[in-house]
Structures are given as structure tokens and as C-alpha cells.
Amino acid sequence: MPLTVIIIIGWLYVTVLIAANEPTLVSGIISFLFYGALPCGLLIYFAGSRVRRERQKYREMMAEKARRDAAS
């Protein structure tokens, strides 16, 4: 995940420069959203899926342990 964050920072820097070079403010905002924010959001979502899955397993394991402790 740390490498992903470095790539995202670099890509957002490039897209901010591209957006600043657009002729109008609206086209700059649109290009930043579609070239920068949307792809980076998807990348963060997919990169974090393993972490979310492991966190869910941990919660289920702790709930099962709590149930076993309460039953005994």
C-alpha cells in the first residue's frame, strides 16, 4: 500500500498541472475529476480490498471467540 500512495500522489500532481493548463475553470475541474480523482479513488478502493477482507475475518474470529467464552 505505501507504493500505491506514492503513485497516487504523483498522478494527482500531474493531473493538477494538466487541469491548471486547461483554458476554462470548468474544463479544468472536469479533467481533474475524470483524470485524477476518479482513477485514484478506484485504485485506493481496490488496493484496500485485501485489508478490508482481513479486518472482516478478524472481527468474525473475535466474535466467535467471545461467543465461546460466554458459553463456557
Steps between C-alpha positions, in 0.01 A plus 500: 500500500783757561609470136142558392485822701818629335360424155172673586677814623703516181197444279297765682789745456501436126124535471503828697755635252287381207188655654681828558592507131138471383350813341198527731438427867219256423711294260783502756271366773355237269841385381626480861198297609505257208878471455600528865245454775291220349791272398681560829185425697458172316864413555473567873179297519649197324831524687318506833276201428747253651523706819120517527474124447760426770331742740166324445660160570653636820164636617332166429776315685468728804120466499533121490750510788265723702213257437713205614614688812142597586376143455755352737 
